[in-house]
Amino acid sequence: MDVAINAPSNGNTAGIAGVLANGAEIDGVSVTGDSSIIAEEAGGIVGRIISSGTVSDCINHADVTSTRDNGKGGGIAMVAYYTVDGSSIQITGCTNHGDVTVSTGSGAGIVGYVDDHVRVSGSTNNGTITAKYAGGIIGYGSVPEDAAIEACTNNGRINASTNAGGIAGIITGGSDSTVRDCVNNGPVSAITETASSGGVIGSLSYWTIEDCENHGSVLGGRFAGGLVGELGGKAVIKSSDGGDADTSISTIAETSLVRGDVKGLSGHLIGAVRNSPDIETRSELQVMEDDEHGDLKTIGAMGPDTAWAGLHIISGTLIGIPDIGQGPGQIEFATEASWDSMDAAGGKIYRLTRASGDDYEVNVTESEWYGNK
């Protein structure tokens, strides 16, 4: 079905259904041709998915434009939220080919905004996404408990002014939630002074990333990471093999899990870590022992500005010494982990502080863990 919709004052606009609620389903429909949807907030297939419902095997070719300040837009759905206890919202097997533009809000190839119990699986974005918070699959996830992004792929270009991610622009919290078996192939860019870009997620707290791959270039204004631009809260990254790479600090060559260009204050896996040093809330990172990539560090920075940072290296070898802000950082190494720059075997804890003066020298000392051990 071809559509041409221009509804500048309507916030529930979509090619098929403005609102899907209370267990309703949309299956196997397509918006085709040179279609376009322009509205305050819009989705290619459905506008708002509320309470519970399923969108499966749908295809969108329409370009979607949301004009509202802090608005939302998605190639398949604009938003998926307000899920009731004991139920979920499912978006599965969908494909977006249209470009999505949200002037100052959150936009994505599949769904612009999500909260609890939303699951997106087996879906693909091929369109260009331009927004404040932009992702190939999800633009913005706000404290999404028991949520998941699984077996999804982004092939489109992702452009953001604040947070850009090949799979998700920003995830602000939540628990028992995962990004698993996802692949980004598109270039990711967020280049304002405070922007964060990640091959998988631009800014992440608490979720677990497992068996995800980035094959696209990553360009960040402040932080850029091959997997995550900015990592906070008790996040976990598993199976993150950086592999071999070129000697250039701005280039990661072809690897098994992470490849592409990473520029700015950057890390091969993580741009910056910003969280509590308490053992209960630190993040965990698994890297591979062959994660050698020239001059590009595994982690660009820890504790930027005045924030603390805590990190547990589960296994593998940390490459390079992260930059440090005014607040100190702390790194603990499991028995199976090591650190190339410190001649450190596993089982040790290191405290990172910035030396006085303008040279931003980093001091590293062995220490006890700060907080509850």
Steps between C-alpha positions, in 0.01 A plus 500: 500500500630848406436789736557875494412650839558857611345562842712765672272529805440128558701294750358154418587469133608187315467321169269226637375571856529805722464299825540128575393396853391224736636199317412600145716370216627621164656231283650494152406845371716733292519870426661511157605722211609861540292548812550775757357576844542845654342579838570630850594141590478204262570136426523320170260218593352599839510810717465400865507144634345516845457243777564186291501395137695344216636637172651225287641453149422856391696705247522877475633695201356838604724786606383603847539855632398612851496879538417546869769622740622201704276283282533135405502309174565150374507312174269235643358655820520844654489382866440179698420561866270483805518121492282341770634245749505146368496600135740630238528685173658301219647636177642214297621428149447857376706695246531874446630649175384857555698793634391620846551865604413640844616857537575507874373171641555124475489307175578149379456262215267276701358683807583851616436461874444206738458423868431180700431153353561595139673238285633565152635199313606389154456849355712703258549867421633614162397866519693811607405611853546864604397614851623632834502140626537267202529125467464245227250297703401714806552872548441544874436241772386655830569270799374193311465205740483149352554624145701356212648573159591170338634388161455845344712663229564859399632579154402867490687820579438629855535875566431662838567825680529334845506117499544273199514121497488244225239307699379751766571869557460508878385259772461685830460211744303189579595146596455145373527643150727397214635589159596167348618372160466842335714634216570855386634551148420870456708811578416660836555869570421746781738792486383782729731591790325274754388221265565128542508242221520123518503230240226322694370753759582869535440522877419199720413429863429163664416287197704200388655496152586151381629363169449827313713622210589838356631527146429870447704815550435691824554874528432674832508861608631417847484123551512226238519126553507202270217352706382768749565874498431563869455224759330559835331307777536124543529416133655178375674444166576140405664337197654828388793394285690797365742281303789625284505854363698762310759709682312822434328641808194591293454168322393154608562242231280200429451289813265227609275720712601864474623678191477850358638845569470643853592866539490768770579411863460138411544141603513182300206370706387787728535875463456587869390337829296717737350326805547427871816328624290295743543130434122459478458748215817477294486383139656181368695456177625191323779552249706249310870451560579563134324838513796687351418794278798729468479817706126489562416418864230259609345782705538868413429649844384418853337743739478792256444842658443452876329161477633179650529183296521133596571211267557126536698336220346152484756346265748592229758776486426870548699705248636843596434733795167688479498876540363611836290799606496690831335199664710185542431164343549146623564183300494147637636204305357151529740206519469448124565868415812712454617850403764552234604846625552403865662158471208393714364151544142432609376540854627857545324831557630830364403855584535760223541867590595804300824673594490873576581746227388544144665195350221263610746234597334189643635340816427131550552327835402163640232544766210356695155529342310813594155413638356165595740215432 
